[in-house]
Amino acid sequence: MTQDNLIEFKTPESQECFSDALSDLVRQGARQIIAQAVEAELSEFLGQYQGLKDDNGRQVVVRNGYLPARTIATGIGEVAVQVPKVRDRSGSGIKFNSLLLPPYLKRSRSVEEVLPWLYLKGISTGDFSEALSALLGQQAKGLSAATISRLKAKWQQEQQVWQVRSLRAKRYIYVWADGIYFNIREEERQCILVMIGVTDTGYKELLGMAAGYRESELSWKALMLQLKDQGLQYDPLLAIGDGALGFWKALPQVWSTTQKQRCWVHKTANVLNKLPKNLQPNAKSALWEIYRAQTKSDANQAFNRFIKTYQSKYPEATDCLDKDRDVLLGFYDFPAEPWQHIRSTNPIESTFATVRLRTDKTRGAISNGTILPLVFKLIQSAQKRWLRIRGFKHLGDVIEGVQFKDGIRLEQKHTDLNEQQKAA
């Protein structure tokens, strides 16, 4: 028998054969864990639309097979995954996007991101090493319970240093504000107030974060005053948020010159909730026509059309919309390129989506003292992937007070009109 043949005919006890069998077993376990997690995501997603039915009484959003299988590189090699998909019978474009397995994910997360994610998910410190070894391979070595505790202490120190950093050299043009709630061990649900700002160079940054009592005026005011104490000299030019009254009451007390923009995503949901389900698809399209209009004049026409259509039978829905008309259309006085960013809180909501999903099902895994550092680490990791805002080249004009009308610099608009008149 040749040396080559000796290599080919391995016994079951050989190291190579044992290693391959173990790797296959681990990969199979990883596939099962991932599949279960994604199924849990899907169940939660379908639950949001459980009450939405068509004229025949059928569920509008139902599961509809799977997307094509793909592989993700992990510490134990490539793991095959499949993401389920849904069917939207209403035709309104409802889709299921897994936050655990987004389309762009090609490899498993780094230890830096996975540790706070697992802790928020509810895995105890002692189980980290076992949970991580299947996903991260060599990176998980040495992650004992004591090591994890030291890492958590390090996150807390980093968050405390960040909390008192100097903002004297910073200027923020746009600011998104929102609150996120967490289940805290043996306590009331904790609300974390978060602000994300756009710098004068167009980059998004985590600006402020604090534990608050619900989303009260006092909590938001304290956070904004803290930012001033850190050296923030200039008021942001535009603040974007949902209908939480606490933030809007606190805003003029601290940032008196900041303009307001109410989030269209939240407002749309609030208005639709006051209409019968069979009217919601058409009403949603009518609302879409308002904030997608090219000019404020066109937006007001669509606004009036919506009011006239639904006011007689559904005054609660139209009152909910009409009372915030001015602050819903404020984005028209800013450059057009970033409109899709500044007319809603999506930039901050997309960051919170992952955090919310990871914490909604926790069972006493987090305490009041650990929640801020964990959220800080998750947002800090997300910040590495944030893109520069569109239209950043206009930020200098915005800072200098140049006026914009319907998204166009006013001087430029007058020049364009003069040229058109000359051409005519």
N, C-alpha and C positions, 0 to 999 in steps of 0.2 A: 504494500500500500504506500502510495506516495505521500510526501509532506502535504501537498495540496488537499489530498483526500482526507488526511487527518484533520485538516481545518474545517472541511465541509461537514463531517459527521461528528457533531457535538453531542455529548451526553446530556441528559436532563440536569445533571448536577453541575455542568460547566458554568463558569462565571458569566460568560457571554449570554448563554441561553437564559439563565436566571435573571440577568439584568434586563433583557428584552421583554421577558414575561412580566416582570414587575413594572416596567415602564408602560406596557400595554394596559396593565391593571390600573395604574395611576391615571393614565389618560382617559380610560373608560369612566373612572370615578369623577374626573374633572368634567367630562362631558355631561354626566348625570347632574352634577351640582349646577353647572351653567344652565342646562335645560330647565331644571326646577326653578332657578332664579328668574329666567326669562318668562316661564309660564306664570309665575307670581306677578311679574310686571304686567303681562297680558290680562290676567284676571282683574287686576286693579284698574287697568285702562278700560276694559269692557264694562266694569261696574259703573264708571262715570256716565255711560250712555245707556244704562239698563232701562231707564224710563223713556227713552226716545224710540217711538214706534211710528210706522207708516200708517196710511189710511186703512190698510188691511189688518192692522194689529200686530204686524211682524216687527221683530227687533230691527232697527235701522242699521246698527253696527254689529256685525257678527264675524267670527273668525273664519278665515278663508285659506287654509293650507299654510304653506311655508315658502319663504324666499329660497332661492338656490343655496345649497350648502356651501360653506367656505371654511377656511382654516385660520386659526390665530396662533401665532408663535408664542409659546410659554416656556417656562424654565424646564419643562419635561418634554419639550418638542412641540410639534404642531398638533393642535386639538381641533377636531372637526366640530363646527357649530352650525345650527340652523335657527333662523329667527322666524317666528310665526307672522302672518300678515292678516289683515282684516278686510272685510268688504263693507263699503258704505253705500247702502241702498238709496240714501237721500241725494247722493251726488254732490255733497258739499265739501268733499275733499278730506274727510277725516281719515287719518292714517296712523298706524301704530309704529312708533320709532323706539326701539329698545334703548334705554339709557345705559344698560349694562354692556350691550353689544352694538354700539352705533356703527353705521356703515363704514366709517373711516378707520375703525379700530383694526389694526393688523397684528398687534402684539399685546401681551398682558401689561397691566399698569406697573409702574415702578413701586418699590417698597414705600417711597415717600407718599404716594397717593393711596396705596392699598391699606396701610395700617389705620389711618383715621377712618377710612371707608368701612373696614371690618369692625372697628370698635363701635362706630355709630350704628352699624347693622345689628349689633347685639352679641358679637362673639366675645367671649371673655378673654382677658389677657393671657391666661394659661393655655388657651387653645390656638393662639396666633401661629405658633411655629408649625403645627400640623396643617392648619388651613393654608398657610403661605407656601409650604414646601412643594405642594402639587402645582401651584401656579408660577412660582418664581425660582424653583430649583436652587442653584447655588446661592442666590441672593438671600435666601431665607435662613442660611446657616447662622447660628449664634443668636437667633431671635428668641431668647428665653423670656420668661415672664419678667425677670428683673431687667432685661434689656428693654423690653417694651415699656416698663414703668419709667425707665430713665429717658426714653424717647418722648414719652408723654410730658415729663417734666421739662424737657428741652423745648417742646412745642409751646408750653405755657410761658417759658422765659422769652421765646421769640415773639409771642403775641404781646407780652407786656412791654417789651422794648419797642415794638412797632406802634403800640398804643400811645406812646409819648414822643414819637419821632417829630422832628421839626418840619413844619409846613411853610416856613417863612419864604422859601424860594419857589413855592408852588402856586399855580393858578389853575382853577378848574372852570371850564366853560359850561358844560352840561353836567347835571348830577341826577342820577336815578336813586330813588329811595324806596325801601320796602322792608317789611318785617317777615320773619320766618319763625314758626312755632315748633317747639320740641317737647317731647314727653320726658319730664325730669323725674328721677327716682323719688317717690314719696313726696312730690311737690306739685304745685300747679304747673300747667304748661308754661314753658319759658319762651318768651319772645326775644329774638335777636334782631336788633335794628341794624340795617346795613345800608351804606351809601357807596355807590360806585361813581367815580367822576371821570370826565374827559379832560386831559391836560391841554394846555395851550399849544402843544405839538400834536394833538390828536390821538394820544394813547389813552386807553381806559385803565384805570387803577382802582383798587380797593381804597376808598377814601376814609371811611369811618365805620366802626362797628361797636356795638354796646349791648349789654343785656338790659332789656326794658320791661316795664310793666305793661303788658299788652302793647298797643301802639299809641300810647297816651301822648297828649300835648307836652306834658312835663318831661317824659323820657326823650322825645325828639329834640326838645329845646336844650336839654342837658347835653346831648350828643353834639349838636351844632355849636354850642358854647365851648365845648371841649376842643373842637377843631379850631376855633378862634384862639383859644389859649395856647394851642400848639403852633400858632404863628400864621394861620391862614388870614391873609390881609384883604383879599377881594371876595366879594359875594359872587357865587356862580351866577351866570346870566340866565340860565333856565333850569328849573327843577321839574323832574318828571316823576309822577307817582300815581298810585291808585286812589280810591276814595277815602282812605283812612284819614279821618278828620283831624286827628292829633298832629300829624305832620303839617297839614295846611294851616292850622292855627298857630303852630310854633314858627313857621317859616318867616312871616313878616316881622316877628319880634327879634330875630337874629340876623336874617339876610333880607333886609327891607327892600333892596332893589332887584331881587331875583324874580323873574317872571315865572308863571306857572303853566304847566302842561299836564292835563289829566290823561291817564292811560286809556287808549281806545279799546284795548283788549278787555280790560276790566269793565269799562263802561258798556261795551257790547254785551258781555255776559250778564250784567245787571239788568239791562233793558230787556234782553230776551227772556230772562227769568220771569218777567211780568207779562209775558204774552203766552197764549196757548201754543203747545208744541207744534201743531200743524201749521201755524203761521211763522214759526221761527226761521225756517230756511229763507223765505222771501224777505222777512224783516232783516235778517243778517246781510243779505245782498244789498238792501237799501242803505243800511248803515255803512257798508263797505263803500258805496258810492259817495258818501259824505267825505270820509277821510282819505279817499284815493283821488278826489277831485284835484285838478291841476291848479285851480285858483281858489282863493277864499270866497269869492263871489259865487262860483259854481258849488262850492261846499255848502254855502248858506242856502242856495236854491234846493239842493238835495236834502238839507236839514229841514227846511220848511215843508218840502214834499212829504217827508216821513211824518212830521207832526200832523199835517192835514189828513194823512192816510189813516193813522191809528188813534188820533186824539178822541174822537167821539166815543169809541167803544173801549179803549184801553188808555185812559188818561194817566194812570200810574206809570205806564211805560214811557209816554211822551214827556211827562213831568220830570221823570228821572233823567231823561236826555237833555231837555231844554234848559234846565236849571244850571247846567255846566257848559253852555254853548261857548262862551268866551274862552274858557280855559281848555276846552277841547280843540279849538281852532288856533291856539297860540303858535303852533309850529310853522304856520304860514309866514310868520315874520322872521324866519331864520332861513339860511341857505337850504336849497332843495335837496342836495345830495344826501344829507343825513336824516331826511324826514322819516324814513322807515325806522331809524333808531330812536328818534326823539319823540315820536308820537305814541309810544307805548313803553312799558317797562320790560319789554322782552329781553334786553341785554342783561338785566339783573335776574329776570325770571328763569332764563335758560341756565344760568349759573345755579340758581336755587333748586331747579328741578331735580338734579341729581342728589342734592343734599336732602331735599324733602323725601324723595323716594327711599333713601337709605335710612331715614329716621322714623318714618311713620309707623313702622312695625316693631320698634324697639321695645324690649321688656325690661325696664329698669337698668339699661346698660350705661346710661350716662347720668351724671350728677351736675348740679349747678356750677361746681367748680371746674369741671372739665369741658363743658360744652363750648365755651368761647374759643379756647385753643384749637379744638377739633374743627370747628367751623372755619376758623382762620386758616388752618392748614389746607382744607378742601378748597376754599376760595383762592388761596394763594397758588395752589396747583392749577386751578382753572385759569387763573390770570395769565399763565405762561402761554396759553393758546388764544388769548384775546387779540383780535385784529385791530389795526388802526382804523379809526372811524372814517367813513366816507366824507369827502369834502373838507378834509382837514386844512386844505390850502386857503379856505375862506375864514378860518378861525381868527386870523389877524384882523380882518375887516370887522368881524363881530365884536372883538375886544375894543376896537377903536370907535365903535358906535355907529358904523356904517349901517344905514337902513336897508332892509330887504323887504320886498313885497312879492308875495306869491313865490317865494324862494329865490328870486332874482334880485341882485344888487340894484338898488333904485336908480343910481346913475347910469348903470349899464342898460337898464330897461328904457330909460329916456333916450339914450343914444340909439338903441335898436328901433324905437318908434320913429325917431327923426330920419333914420336911414330908409325906413319903409316908406315914409311920406315923400322923401326925395325920389325914390325909385318909382313911386306912383305918378 
